[in-house]
Amino acid sequence: MKRIALILSLLPLLAMATSTRPETDEVAPTLAPVAIQNIAREGKVMRSQHQHPFTDLLIAIPAEVSTASVCVDFVGQQTTGESEGSSISITALGASNPLQQACIEIFPMPVKTQLTFNMRILTGGFVPAGRYHRKVVNFTRGGSFLVTYDMQENRVSVEPMLKHVMH
């Protein structure tokens, strides 16, 4: 009798439970690049770590990220090419819920954030390090910028590489 009562008490809960086999195979949020805009002309060194003969800097550049829809949330960045030399790419990523069936197209305010990357400088050895160190940063959907670190003033400047001319 107790078993029957237990089964009957669980029936409403089982009726409300979702299926373990959803209708779609894709249930994780979908990641896609979002626009990067209003990139600051000055960055800053967030962290400096010295391990002879190198100094590794974590550079942060203030920017705004536009998701272009309330259905997309800014979730972070993806950086590629950090270990390959003087050029890197930073992509801001947004996530949307594939199970959401309807979405109102409202354009939200841009999200203020700091996009970061690592810069390795050879500071030890026989020849002293130069004053300026540069890296080309391609912000996906934001343009290419030359980031310059001034070792003497501990200052990071950010300059656009190409200016687009509209006809």
N, C-alpha and C positions, 0 to 999 in steps of 0.2 A: 504494500500500500504506500509505503514511504517512497519507493522508487517511482511509482506512478505520479505521486504528488511532485517529486523532484523534476520529472520529465515535463509535466504540465507547466511548472513554473519557469522552465527554461525555454519553452516554445516561443513566447513573445520575443525573447532575446535573440533566438536563432532566426526569427523572421526578419528582424531588423539588421542582422549581420550582413556585411557585404561579401560578395563572392571572393573566393581565393583565386579565381580565374577571371580577371577583368576582361571587358569586351575588346580592349586594345592591348597590344603587346607592349606598347610604350607607356609606362606609368611614371617614369622619372621626369623631373623638370627638363624642358628642352633649353639648351644653352645656345645663344646666338650673339654675335657681336652687336654692340650698341655704339652710338655716336659719342665721341669725345669732343668737347668744345671748351672754349674759354681757358686755354692752357696758359698758366701764369708765366711771366717772363723771368721769374726768379724761383729757384727751388731751394732746398736746404739739405744738409747732411744730417740724416737721422741717426746714423750709427757709424762708427769708425773702429775698425779692428785691425791691428798690426800683427803680422806674423812674418818675420824676416824672410825674404826680402820684399814682401808685398804689403800694401795697405789696402784693405777692402772697405769700400764706402757703400752705405745704403743711401741712395739719393731719392728724395721725394719731390715730386712736382705737383703743386695744386692744380686741379682741373675740375671741370663739371662734366658729368655723364648724363646724356639724355636718352631715356628708354623709349620715348615716343609713344608710350601707351601705359595706362595704369595696370594693364595685364602683365607687364614685364617688370621684374624687380632687378635692380643692379646687384650682382652677386660677387664681383671681384674682377681681377685682371689675369691675363695670361701673358707671360713674357717669354719671347723666344730669341735665341741668338746671343745670350749673355756671354757664353763661353767662347764664342767664335771671333771676337775682335771688336772693331770700333763701331759696329752698327747693331741695333736691336730693334725688335718690334714689340709694342705693347698693345694688346687688344682688351678693351673693356667688355665684360660679358654680362648679359642679362638672361634671366631664367623666366620661362613661362610654364604654366601648368597645362599639360596636354589633355587632362581630364576635364578642364573647364570648358563648357560647351558654348557659353556666350560671354562676350566681353564688350564693355562699353569703350569706345574709342575716345578717351579723354587724354589730352596731352598734359602730363604732370610737369611740375617744376623740375629742372635739372638737379641731380644729386651732386653736392660738393664732396670731393674726395681728394686723396693724394695718391697718385700713381707712382710706384717705386720700382727701382732697378738697382743692380749692383754695378759698381765701377771698381775695377782692380787697377792699382797704380804700383809700378815698380819703384819703391822708395829706398831700397837698400842696394848695395853692390858698389862697384868701382866708380860709376858715374852718378852724380846726384840727379834726382828727379827734376824735371822741368817745372816751371811755375804753373803752366796751364795744361789741363788734360781734357780732351774732347771725346764726345761720343755722339753719333747720329742716332736719334730715337725716332722711329716711325710709329706714330700713334694711329692705329687703324681707324679709319673714318675721322681723322683729326689732322693729318698732315705730318710732314717730316720736320724735325727740329734739331738744331745743333745745341747740345748741352755742354757747357764749358765749366769746369771746376778750377777755381783759382786757389792754389795751395797756400799762397801767402796771406790772402784775406779770408780763407775758408768760406768762399762765396760760390754759389751755383747760379749761372745765367742760362737762359733758354731763349734761343732765337729761331724764328721760322726759316726753313731752308729755301722754300719757293713761295713766292707770292702769286696767287691766282689772279689773273686779269679777266674780267668779264667783258665781253663785247656786246 
